[in-house]
Amino acid sequence: MSEADKQSFQNSNLHLVDADKSSKDEPEGDENPERGNWGSQVEFILSCVGYAVGLGNVWRFPYLCYRNGGGAFLIPYSIMLAFAGLPIFFLELSFGQYSSRGPIEVWNAVPMMKGVGIGMMCVSAYVGISYNVIITYAIYYTFASFTKTLPWIGCDHDWNTDLCSTLAEDCLSKNGIINDTNHCVYISNLTESELSYYNVSLPDNTELYTDPFEDQRVRPSEEYWLHGVLQRTDSITETGSIVWQLALCLLLAWIIIFCCLFKGVKSSGKVVYFTATFPYVVLLILLIRGVTLPGSEDGIKFFITPVWATLSEPQVWLDAAVQIFYSLSASWGGLITLSSYNRFHNNCYRDSLIVALLNCCTSVFAGFVIFSIIGFMAHELGKPVGEVVDQGFGLAFIAYPEAVALLPVSPLWSFLFFFMLITLGLDSQFTIMETVSTAIVDAFPNQLTKRKTFIVLLMCIAGYLLGLTCVTQAGFYWVELLDSYAASFALLLFAVCECISIGWIYGVKRFQNDIRTMIGSSYVDFPLFMWWPLNWCAITPGILTFVLMFNWINWDEPDVGEQAVWASAIGWCIIISSIMWIPIMWGYEFVKNDGGLAERWYKMSSPTEVWGPALQKFRNESWEMHRRKGTTMGGKLKLPERNHVATKEPAVRYIAKPGEEGYPNI
């Protein structure tokens, strides 16, 4: 042994690299050359922002805010962010970054909970199919915007029906009325008895006239959506044919996904510089345009005016918890996947706060944008704001298109809005697909690491073929089915399992020391940091369990037209296929291990030998940090040869103490 080694061995304490300093002095190139890392910290943050900030921020939050007391809704929303959203968000980023593993292999920390990771992958796969169809709708509308007159203006198209709303308006403008048979009749041709019957007086006084079909009228934008784009049948049982225009747009969507993901985070990390920032540019442009329109102030007041009495209603707090949970994209496996490509000493604590707060601010900002335009629309139509506001598909593809149709140079505003929806959707879809591909590759690293591009290609082909069901004339019902069942109870259950597994089985003190190894003691020893373990162990799982039970009790089947028992059965199969892996893996781990009941439980609930940082130099750091703080890393100090990743000579060298694994013989 050299004199230097002897000197190191005689030193009983290992001098660890300061995490903050280490992150500033990162070497160029990948820290983990086999797995790869983000090109920069900015790429990671933008990818997280793009993943968390999705379509729901634009088409659901503003509606929830209006429905639940306007500005008063921000109080329960902020509280639920602190108690339910941020704790899960920080937990998942830390969990993935520490182990550099995807949503399945990360559960080497608690082997019996690997079913949670498999379930996350299943949910992401299901949602990836339907989510890309929503992007397909946005692509279709983007192409439809390349015209002088938007196709959802007027009732003179092939897809319009006799109940199109502007038919009555056009008839009145021509000195006519709609009669009981839904035909336009000139007032001058009416008899005296007919004039009296319809409350019309000559020459053309129609102030008291009421359209007999007023309650049945459908807006042109809605007819375009239902009959022009979707060509929707009456129920899911009537499949009809494939809508070839949507099929081509779906193909384009999957081609875009493959081109952006074929090199994993190396390619997607560059794309997000545009896709994650462009929506903010468009939202700002739309807000500037919106606030200059007449009626916009009424829409904004409608959005933010607080109704304090709503805070006493349990449904308001439930809506806040559900919205913040789904808005942050927690428990999908995507956050674990994204953070698994971080450098080991990246400050995931700071990143969690930045991304989560930015996501919530984006929701509020989008609310101002949407309601400024909706206020203008209500002003132009002469209706209260409450009668024209909508959410979800109704807002994105019916209400907002109708609003932009009233603007000067409407094709430009339509293009900007729908192109923004495409970029919002693509960011989330990138991570959804990366979650599935990472989970597959991590399961067979030796065979698939160098074939990841091929795996992504196969996934895109499979996604397109399965997605063809969603672009038939009954396809929208399938989108609703997948959206309602795939990401409902399962995600809440996964989040509760994460908290219990990390907080109570793995050990919250051990997890704190994992985080300490990555970001340094200055953060973890700060008194307010105790907020996080308190939430992980008690508050967050308690809140999410309540939300899970409440959702279960108040569950409503999605509208698939004529109620089909087999469609509901498929929906429940989707849910079961996601959560069944939890008990399956419990049983598998119990049977796999030998010994008595207590010994089997210990083995299935204790970290495996390979658990811990993926690189040996960081395992050394972690091992010593846990030793100093009275916990154990869980896995073995030295990685098995097949799991070893060749790296440069580590900056930190660990010399084991007598009695510890790796103690040198001299």
C-alpha positions in Angstrom: 0.0 0.0 0.0 1.4 3.4 -0.9 2.1 6.0 1.8 -0.8 8.1 0.5 -3.2 5.2 0.9 -1.8 4.5 4.4 -2.3 8.1 5.4 -5.9 8.0 4.0 -6.6 4.8 5.9 -5.3 6.2 9.2 -7.7 9.1 8.9 -10.9 7.9 10.5 -13.1 10.4 8.8 -13.9 10.9 5.2 -13.9 14.4 3.9 -16.9 14.6 1.7 -17.2 16.9 -1.2 -19.5 19.8 -0.5 -22.7 19.3 -2.6 -23.1 22.9 -3.5 -19.5 23.3 -4.6 -19.6 20.1 -6.5 -22.6 21.2 -8.5 -20.8 24.4 -9.5 -17.6 22.5 -10.5 -19.3 19.9 -12.7 -17.0 18.3 -15.3 -17.9 18.7 -18.9 -19.7 15.8 -20.6 -21.9 13.2 -19.0 -21.4 12.3 -15.4 -22.9 8.9 -16.1 -21.7 8.1 -19.7 -23.7 4.9 -19.9 -27.1 6.3 -19.0 -26.5 9.9 -20.0 -27.4 13.2 -18.3 -29.1 16.4 -19.2 -27.0 18.7 -21.2 -27.5 21.4 -18.6 -29.6 22.2 -15.6 -31.8 24.5 -17.7 -32.8 21.6 -19.9 -34.0 19.7 -16.8 -36.0 22.6 -15.4 -37.6 23.4 -18.7 -38.5 19.7 -19.2 -40.1 19.6 -15.7 -41.9 22.9 -16.5 -43.1 21.5 -19.8 -44.3 18.3 -18.2 -46.1 20.0 -15.3 -47.5 22.9 -17.3 -50.0 21.2 -19.6 -53.4 21.6 -21.2 -55.1 21.5 -17.8 -53.5 24.8 -16.8 -55.2 26.5 -19.7 -58.5 24.7 -20.0 -59.4 23.5 -16.5 -57.9 25.7 -13.8 -59.6 29.0 -14.9 -63.0 27.2 -14.9 -62.4 25.7 -11.5 -61.4 29.1 -10.1 -64.6 30.7 -11.5 -66.8 27.9 -10.2 -65.2 27.8 -6.7 -65.3 31.4 -5.6 -63.0 33.2 -8.0 -60.0 34.7 -6.2 -61.1 33.0 -3.0 -60.2 29.7 -4.6 -56.5 30.7 -4.5 -56.5 30.2 -0.7 -57.3 26.4 -0.7 -55.3 26.0 -3.9 -52.2 27.5 -2.2 -52.8 25.4 1.0 -53.1 22.2 -1.0 -49.9 23.1 -2.9 -48.1 23.3 0.4 -49.5 20.1 1.9 -50.2 17.8 -1.0 -48.5 19.0 -4.2 -45.0 20.2 -3.2 -44.2 17.3 -0.8 -44.9 14.7 -3.5 -43.1 16.7 -6.2 -39.9 17.1 -4.0 -40.0 13.4 -3.0 -40.1 12.2 -6.5 -37.4 14.4 -7.8 -35.1 13.4 -4.9 -36.0 9.7 -5.3 -35.1 9.6 -9.0 -32.0 11.8 -8.8 -30.4 9.8 -5.9 -30.7 6.4 -7.7 -30.5 7.5 -11.3 -33.2 4.9 -12.1 -36.6 5.0 -13.7 -40.0 4.5 -12.0 -39.6 0.7 -11.7 -36.0 0.1 -10.8 -36.0 3.0 -8.3 -38.1 0.7 -6.1 -35.0 -1.3 -5.3 -35.3 0.9 -2.2 -38.4 -1.1 -1.2 -38.6 -4.2 -3.4 -42.2 -5.1 -2.4 -43.4 -1.7 -3.8 -42.1 -2.3 -7.4 -45.7 -2.7 -8.4 -46.2 1.0 -7.9 -43.5 1.7 -10.6 -45.1 -0.9 -12.9 -48.5 0.8 -12.4 -47.0 4.2 -13.1 -45.6 2.9 -16.4 -49.1 1.4 -17.3 -50.8 4.7 -16.6 -48.3 6.6 -18.7 -48.8 4.1 -21.5 -52.6 4.5 -21.5 -52.5 8.2 -21.2 -49.8 8.5 -23.9 -52.3 7.0 -26.4 -55.1 9.4 -25.6 -53.0 12.5 -25.0 -51.4 12.3 -28.4 -55.0 12.2 -29.9 -55.7 15.6 -28.1 -52.5 16.9 -29.7 -53.9 15.6 -33.0 -57.0 17.7 -32.5 -54.8 20.8 -32.0 -52.8 20.0 -35.1 -56.0 19.7 -37.1 -57.3 23.1 -35.9 -53.9 24.6 -36.6 -54.0 23.5 -40.2 -57.7 24.7 -40.4 -56.5 28.1 -39.4 -54.6 28.6 -42.7 -57.6 30.2 -44.4 -59.1 33.7 -44.8 -62.3 32.7 -43.1 -62.2 30.2 -40.3 -64.3 27.1 -41.0 -66.3 27.3 -37.8 -67.8 30.7 -38.8 -71.3 30.5 -40.2 -73.9 27.7 -40.8 -73.5 27.2 -44.5 -71.1 24.2 -44.4 -71.7 20.6 -45.1 -71.4 19.7 -41.4 -74.0 22.2 -40.2 -77.5 21.2 -39.2 -80.8 22.9 -39.2 -80.3 23.8 -35.6 -77.2 25.9 -36.1 -77.6 29.0 -34.1 -76.7 31.7 -36.7 -79.4 30.5 -39.0 -82.0 32.2 -36.8 -79.8 35.3 -36.6 -79.4 35.4 -40.4 -83.1 35.0 -40.8 -84.0 37.9 -38.5 -81.4 40.1 -40.3 -83.4 39.4 -43.6 -86.7 40.5 -42.0 -87.8 37.0 -41.4 -88.5 34.6 -38.5 -88.1 30.9 -37.8 -91.5 29.2 -37.7 -92.5 26.1 -35.8 -91.2 23.8 -38.6 -87.7 25.5 -38.3 -88.0 27.3 -41.6 -87.2 30.9 -42.3 -90.4 32.8 -43.3 -90.4 36.5 -44.4 -92.5 38.6 -42.0 -94.3 40.2 -45.0 -95.6 36.8 -45.9 -97.2 36.1 -42.6 -101.0 36.3 -42.0 -102.4 38.3 -39.1 -103.0 35.3 -37.0 -99.4 34.1 -37.6 -98.1 37.5 -36.7 -100.0 37.4 -33.5 -98.9 33.8 -32.8 -95.2 34.7 -33.1 -95.5 38.1 -31.3 -94.5 40.0 -34.4 -95.9 43.3 -35.5 -95.5 45.0 -38.8 -93.5 46.2 -40.5 -90.7 44.3 -38.7 -91.0 44.6 -35.0 -89.6 41.4 -33.5 -88.7 42.6 -30.0 -91.2 40.1 -28.5 -90.5 37.3 -30.9 -88.8 34.1 -29.5 -87.2 31.5 -31.6 -89.3 28.3 -31.1 -86.0 26.2 -31.2 -83.9 28.6 -29.1 -83.1 26.0 -26.4 -82.0 23.5 -29.1 -79.7 25.8 -31.0 -76.1 24.7 -31.4 -73.2 27.2 -31.9 -71.4 26.9 -35.3 -68.1 26.2 -33.5 -69.7 23.3 -31.6 -71.1 21.8 -34.8 -67.7 22.1 -36.5 -66.1 20.3 -33.6 -68.7 17.5 -33.4 -69.6 17.0 -37.1 -66.8 18.6 -39.0 -63.7 17.4 -37.0 -64.8 14.4 -35.0 -67.7 13.3 -37.3 -69.0 11.8 -34.0 -71.5 9.0 -33.9 -74.2 8.8 -31.2 -72.4 6.4 -29.0 -69.3 4.3 -28.5 -71.1 1.3 -29.8 -71.3 2.9 -33.3 -67.6 2.8 -34.3 -68.1 4.1 -37.8 -65.1 4.6 -40.0 -61.6 6.1 -39.4 -61.6 9.9 -40.0 -58.7 10.0 -42.4 -57.9 13.7 -41.7 -57.4 12.9 -38.0 -55.5 9.8 -38.8 -53.0 11.8 -40.8 -52.7 14.4 -38.1 -52.1 11.6 -35.6 -49.4 10.2 -37.7 -47.7 13.6 -37.8 -48.0 13.8 -34.0 -46.2 10.5 -33.5 -43.5 11.4 -36.1 -42.8 14.6 -34.1 -42.6 12.6 -30.9 -40.1 10.2 -32.4 -38.0 12.9 -33.9 -37.8 14.6 -30.5 -37.1 11.5 -28.5 -34.9 9.3 -30.7 -31.9 10.3 -28.6 -33.7 10.4 -25.3 -33.0 13.4 -23.1 -30.2 14.5 -25.4 -32.7 15.4 -28.1 -35.8 16.3 -26.1 -33.6 18.5 -23.8 -32.9 20.7 -26.8 -36.5 20.8 -28.1 -37.9 22.0 -24.8 -36.0 25.3 -25.2 -38.7 26.1 -27.7 -41.7 24.0 -26.6 -41.5 25.0 -22.9 -41.1 28.7 -23.5 -43.3 29.4 -26.6 -46.6 29.0 -24.7 -45.6 31.8 -22.4 -44.9 34.1 -25.4 -48.3 33.3 -26.9 -50.1 33.7 -23.5 -48.5 37.1 -23.1 -49.5 38.1 -26.7 -53.0 36.9 -26.1 -53.3 38.7 -22.8 -52.1 42.0 -24.3 -54.6 41.6 -27.1 -57.4 40.4 -24.7 -57.2 43.3 -22.2 -57.6 45.8 -25.1 -60.9 44.3 -26.2 -64.3 45.6 -25.0 -65.8 43.4 -22.2 -62.5 42.0 -21.1 -62.6 43.7 -17.8 -66.0 42.0 -17.1 -64.4 38.6 -17.8 -61.4 39.2 -15.6 -63.6 40.5 -12.7 -65.7 37.3 -13.2 -62.5 35.3 -12.8 -60.9 36.9 -9.8 -63.8 38.4 -7.7 -63.7 36.4 -4.5 -66.7 34.8 -3.1 -65.6 34.0 0.5 -68.6 31.9 1.4 -67.4 29.1 -0.9 -64.5 28.4 1.5 -66.9 26.7 3.8 -67.8 24.1 1.1 -65.9 20.8 1.2 -66.1 20.5 -2.6 -64.0 23.6 -3.0 -61.1 22.1 -1.0 -61.5 18.8 -2.8 -61.3 20.5 -6.2 -58.2 22.4 -5.0 -56.4 19.2 -3.9 -57.3 17.3 -7.0 -56.2 20.2 -9.3 -52.9 20.8 -7.6 -52.1 17.1 -7.6 -52.9 16.5 -11.3 -51.5 19.9 -12.3 -48.0 19.0 -11.0 -48.1 15.6 -12.8 -47.2 13.8 -9.6 -47.2 10.0 -9.3 -47.1 9.4 -13.1 -43.4 8.3 -12.9 -42.4 11.2 -15.1 -40.8 13.3 -12.4 -38.8 10.3 -11.3 -37.7 9.7 -14.9 -36.7 13.3 -15.6 -34.7 13.6 -12.3 -33.0 10.3 -12.9 -30.9 11.9 -15.7 -29.7 14.7 -13.3 -26.2 15.0 -12.1 -26.0 13.5 -8.6 -25.3 16.8 -6.8 -27.9 18.8 -8.7 -30.0 20.9 -6.2 -33.3 19.2 -6.7 -34.7 21.0 -3.6 -34.4 24.3 -5.3 -35.7 22.9 -8.6 -38.8 21.5 -6.9 -39.8 24.9 -5.6 -39.1 26.7 -8.8 -41.1 24.3 -11.0 -44.0 23.9 -8.7 -44.4 27.6 -8.1 -44.0 28.4 -11.7 -46.6 25.9 -12.6 -49.2 27.4 -10.2 -48.4 31.0 -11.4 -48.9 29.8 -15.0 -52.4 28.5 -14.1 -53.4 31.9 -12.7 -51.8 33.8 -15.7 -53.7 31.6 -18.1 -56.9 32.4 -16.3 -56.4 36.1 -17.0 -55.8 35.3 -20.7 -58.8 33.0 -21.1 -61.3 35.2 -19.2 -60.2 38.4 -21.0 -61.2 36.8 -24.3 -64.3 35.1 -22.8 -65.4 38.5 -21.5 -65.0 40.0 -24.9 -67.0 37.1 -26.4 -69.8 37.6 -23.8 -69.9 41.3 -24.7 -70.2 40.6 -28.4 -72.9 38.0 -27.9 -74.8 40.1 -25.4 -74.7 37.3 -22.8 -73.5 37.1 -19.2 -70.0 35.7 -18.9 -71.3 32.7 -17.0 -73.3 31.5 -20.0 -70.3 31.3 -22.4 -67.6 30.0 -20.1 -66.6 26.4 -20.4 -63.8 23.9 -19.6 -61.9 21.1 -21.1 -62.6 20.2 -24.7 -65.5 22.6 -24.7 -63.2 25.6 -23.9 -60.4 24.6 -26.2 -62.3 23.5 -29.3 -65.7 25.3 -29.0 -65.7 28.4 -26.8 -62.3 29.8 -27.6 -62.5 29.2 -31.3 -65.8 31.0 -31.3 -64.2 33.9 -29.4 -61.2 34.3 -31.8 -63.6 34.2 -34.7 -64.9 37.5 -33.5 -61.5 39.1 -33.5 -60.0 41.0 -36.5 -57.5 38.9 -38.4 -59.0 35.9 -36.6 -56.9 33.2 -38.5 -53.7 34.6 -36.9 -55.1 34.4 -33.4 -56.5 31.0 -34.0 -53.1 29.7 -35.3 -51.3 31.1 -32.3 -53.7 29.6 -29.8 -53.8 26.1 -31.3 -50.0 26.0 -32.0 -49.6 26.9 -28.3 -51.8 23.9 -27.4 -49.6 21.7 -29.5 -46.4 22.8 -27.7 -48.1 22.5 -24.3 -49.2 18.9 -25.2 -45.8 17.9 -26.7 -43.9 18.7 -23.6 -46.1 16.5 -21.5 -46.1 13.8 -24.1 -42.3 13.8 -24.3 -42.1 12.9 -20.6 -44.9 10.4 -20.8 -43.1 8.5 -23.5 -39.7 8.9 -21.9 -41.2 7.4 -18.7 -42.2 4.2 -20.5 -39.1 3.8 -22.5 -36.8 4.5 -19.5 -38.7 1.9 -17.4 -38.3 -0.7 -20.2 -34.6 0.0 -20.8 -33.8 0.1 -17.0 -35.3 -3.4 -16.6 -32.9 -4.8 -19.2 -29.9 -2.4 -19.2 -27.3 -4.7 -20.7 -29.5 -5.6 -23.7 -31.5 -2.4 -24.4 -29.4 0.6 -23.3 -27.8 0.9 -26.8 -31.1 0.0 -28.5 -33.2 2.7 -26.9 -33.9 4.5 -30.2 -35.4 1.2 -31.5 -37.5 0.9 -28.4 -38.8 4.5 -28.9 -39.6 3.7 -32.5 -41.6 0.6 -31.6 -43.5 2.5 -28.9 -44.4 5.2 -31.4 -45.6 2.7 -34.0 -47.7 0.8 -31.3 -49.0 4.2 -30.1 -50.2 5.1 -33.5 -51.8 1.8 -34.3 -53.6 1.8 -30.9 -54.6 5.4 -31.4 -56.4 4.7 -34.6 -59.3 3.6 -32.5 -59.5 7.1 -31.1 -59.7 8.7 -34.5 -62.7 6.7 -35.7 -66.2 8.4 -35.6 -66.6 7.0 -32.1 -63.0 7.8 -31.2 -63.9 10.7 -28.9 -65.7 8.4 -26.6 -62.5 6.3 -26.4 -60.5 9.4 -25.5 -63.0 10.2 -22.8 -62.9 6.6 -21.5 -59.0 6.5 -21.3 -58.9 10.0 -19.8 -61.5 9.2 -17.1 -60.2 5.7 -16.1 -56.5 5.6 -16.8 -55.5 8.5 -14.6 -58.1 8.6 -11.8 -57.9 6.5 -8.6 -54.6 4.9 -9.6 -52.5 8.1 -9.3 -53.8 9.0 -5.9 -53.2 5.4 -4.7 -49.6 5.5 -6.1 -49.0 8.8 -4.2 -50.2 7.4 -0.9 -48.0 4.3 -1.4 -45.0 6.5 -2.1 -45.4 8.4 1.1 -45.9 5.3 3.2 -43.1 3.4 1.5 -40.5 6.2 1.9 -41.7 7.7 5.2 -42.3 4.5 7.1 -40.8 1.4 5.4 -37.6 2.8 3.8 -37.3 5.3 6.6 -37.7 9.1 6.5 -34.4 9.7 8.3 -32.6 7.5 5.8 -34.3 9.4 3.0 -33.2 12.7 4.5 -29.6 11.5 4.5 -30.0 10.5 0.9 -31.0 14.1 0.2 -28.2 15.4 2.4 -25.7 13.5 0.3 -26.9 15.2 -2.8 -27.5 18.8 -1.8 -25.6 19.2 1.4 -26.3 19.5 5.1 -27.0 23.2 5.1 -30.4 22.6 3.5 -31.4 19.4 5.5 -30.3 20.8 8.9 -32.2 24.0 8.4 -35.2 23.9 10.9 -37.9 24.5 8.3 -36.7 21.4 6.4 -38.6 19.3 8.9 -41.7 20.4 7.1 -41.0 17.8 4.4 -40.7 14.6 6.5 -43.7 15.7 8.5 -45.8 15.9 5.3 -44.3 12.7 3.8 -45.1 10.7 6.9 -48.5 12.0 7.9 -50.2 15.1 6.4 -49.8 14.4 2.7 -50.9 10.7 2.7 -53.8 11.7 5.0 -55.1 14.4 2.6 -54.6 12.2 -0.5 -56.4 9.2 1.2 -59.4 11.5 1.9 -59.4 12.7 -1.7 -59.1 9.1 -2.9 -62.1 8.0 -0.8 -64.2 11.0 -1.7 -63.5 10.5 -5.5 -64.4 6.8 -5.1 -67.8 7.6 -3.4 -68.7 10.4 -5.9 -67.5 8.5 -9.0 -69.4 9.2 -12.2 -69.2 7.1 -15.4 -67.9 9.1 -18.4 -70.4 10.0 -21.1 -70.0 7.5 -24.0 -73.3 8.1 -25.6 -75.6 5.2 -25.3 -74.5 3.5 -22.0 -72.5 0.4 -22.9 -71.7 -2.1 -20.1 -68.8 -3.4 -22.0 -67.3 0.1 -22.3 -67.5 0.5 -18.5 -65.9 -3.0 -18.1 -63.0 -1.9 -20.3 -62.6 1.2 -18.2 -62.4 -0.8 -15.0 -60.0 -3.2 -16.6 -57.7 -0.2 -17.3 -57.8 0.8 -13.6 -57.3 -2.8 -12.4 -54.4 -3.4 -14.9 -52.6 -0.4 -13.3 -53.1 -1.1 -9.6 -53.0 -4.9 -9.6 -49.2 -4.9 -9.8 -49.0 -3.7 -6.2 -50.4 -6.9 -4.6 -48.8 -9.0 -7.3 -45.4 -7.8 -6.4 -46.1 -8.2 -2.7 -46.9 -11.8 -3.4 -43.9 -12.3 -5.7 -41.4 -10.8 -3.3 -42.9 -12.9 -0.4 -42.6 -16.1 -2.4 -39.2 -15.3 -3.8 -37.5 -14.8 -0.5 -36.9 -17.7 1.9 -37.1 -18.0 5.7 -39.9 -17.4 8.2 -42.6 -14.7 8.0 -40.6 -12.1 9.8 -37.5 -12.8 7.7 -39.4 -12.7 4.4 -41.0 -9.4 5.5 -37.6 -8.0 6.3 -36.1 -9.0 2.9 -39.1 -7.7 0.8 -39.1 -4.4 2.7 -35.4 -3.8 2.8 -33.3 -2.2 0.0 -31.6 -4.6 -2.5 -27.9 -4.9 -2.8 -27.8 -2.6 -5.9 -29.8 0.2 -4.2 -28.1 3.5 -3.9 -26.3 5.9 -6.3 -25.6 4.4 -9.7 -21.9 5.5 -9.7 -19.3 4.1 -7.3 -17.9 7.4 -6.3 -21.3 8.6 -5.1 -22.0 5.3 -3.3 -18.8 6.0 -1.4 -20.1 9.5 -0.4 -23.5 8.1 0.5 -22.1 5.2 2.5 -20.0 7.5 4.7 -22.8 10.1 5.1 -25.2 7.5 6.3 -22.6 6.1 8.7 -22.0 9.5 10.2 -25.7 10.2 10.6 -26.6 6.8 12.2 -28.4 5.3 9.2 -27.4 2.9 6.5 -27.4 3.4 2.7 -29.2 0.1 2.3 -27.4 -1.4 -0.7 -23.8 -2.8 -0.8 -20.9 -0.3 -0.9 -19.4 -1.9 -4.0 -21.6 -2.4 -7.0 -21.6 -5.8 -8.7 -19.5 -5.9 -11.8 -22.5 -6.1 -14.1 -24.0 -2.9 -12.6 -20.7 -1.0 -12.6 -20.4 2.0 -14.8 -17.0 3.0 -15.9 -16.2 6.6 -14.9 -13.2 8.8 -14.4 -11.2 8.4 -11.2 -13.7 9.6 -8.5 -13.1 12.9 -6.7 -14.0 11.3 -3.4 -12.2 8.2 -2.2 -13.6 6.1 0.6 -11.4 4.0 2.9 -13.5 1.6 4.9 -13.1 1.2 8.6 -12.2 -2.1 10.4 -15.1 -4.5 10.3 -16.7 -2.7 7.3 -17.1 -4.2 3.8 -14.1 -3.2 1.7 -11.6 -2.9 4.6 -8.1 -3.5 3.1 -5.9 -6.3 4.3 -2.4 -5.1 5.3 
